[in-house]
Amino acid sequence: MCFPASSVLVRATIDALLRHSQNKYHPPPRGGPPEARELADALATRLTHWHASLKRVSKQEARGEEVDEWDGHMAYGSGVREIVDRLGELPSVVAALRSGGLVALSAEQRVMVLHGLCEQVLVCLRSPR
């Protein structure tokens, strides 16, 4: 995780986690893992989705409503929510990814993003397809 842009293993792992955490199968790219810039953009998009889900869930929780099943991974006490809360302000993390790629994040943030993706994959495996 110290040199994510140059590590083919890290890029392949992040790509696989992004593909397998979407409730449907996406085949791997033919030419190998995406380039670091492309991967950073895909991660930024995922974090933008996390931010939108977190906002929806926070509003539902504040109103005392039950959280929609689709956004359950962002409910208070869930694994993904705990990870996202520790990441800090998601819009600033997204901006860092878009401007500087994975190397713009601290090693701790990179690990938390990987951890969040792993949690999402587990959520997808538990939910019916």
N, C-alpha and C positions, 0 to 999 in steps of 0.2 A: 504493500500500500504506500510505500515511500516514493515509488516512481511509477504511478499508475498509468501515465500516458505511454510509457515505453514498455509496459508489461503486457505481453499478449495474453498471459493467464488471467490477469485482472480484467482486461477488456472482455475476454471470452466469458468469464464468470459473470460479470455485470450484465452483459448482453443476454446470457441464458436466464439470469434471474428476472430481468425485465420482461423477457418473452414468456416465461412460465408463471408470472404473477398476474396474468390478465384474464383468468377464467376461460381461456381458450388456447389451443396450441398454435404456436407460430413456428414454422420450421426455421432452422438456423440459416444465416446468410450463406450463400454459395462461396463467396470469396474469403471466408474467414471472419473473424470478429470485426466490428466496425472500427474505424479510426477513432482516435481519442476525442476529436472535436465532435464527431457525430454522436458518440456515446455520451459525452457531456450534455449535449442538447437533449438527448432522450431522457437522461436522468433529470435534467431541469424540468422537462415536461411532466415527468412522474411526480416530482416534488410540488409542482404547481397543482396537480390533481390532489395530492395529499393535503395541500393547504386549503383547497376548496372544500374537500370532504371534512376537514377539521372545523372549518367555519360553520358548515351545515350542522354538524354534530354538536358543536358548542351551543349553537342557537337552540337546537332541540333539547339539549340537556338543561339549558337555562330556563326553558319553558316547562320543564318537567315531563316532556314527551318521551315516548320510547324512540330509540334511535332506529332509523331504517335499516333493514337487514343488509342492504348493499354497503352501507357506511359503517357497519358494526365494528370493523377493524380499527376505526378511529374513536370508538366509545371509550369513556373513562375506564381505566383499568386494563385495557387491551394492550398487547405487546407492541403493536405498531404505534399506537398513541403515545406510549411511554417513550419510545425511541424518538418520535417526532418532537415531543415536548423537550427532549434533551438537545435536539439539533439547534434550537434557537429559532430566531425569526426566519421562517421559510422563505419569504420574498428575498431576503438578503443572501441566503444560501443559493437560491435560484439565480440571482444576479451574478454571484461569484462564479457559478458553474458556466453561465452563458458567456461571461467575459473572459475568464481565465482557465476554464476547463477544470478537470479533477484536481490539478495541482493547486488551484486557488483555495481549495478546502484544506482544513487542517487534517492531519492523519486521523484524529479522533472523529471528525465529521465524516470522513470517508468510510471509516469502519461503521459508524452509526447508520449511514445510508445503506451499506451492504447488509447490515443487520435488519434494517427495515424491509428491504427487498426479500430477505430470507423469510421474515415473518409473513409477508404477503403471500409468498409461495405456499407456506404452510396453511394459511387461511384458504387459499384456492384449493389445496388438496383436501381440506376438510369439507368444503362446500360441494353440493351436488352440481354437476355440470349439465 
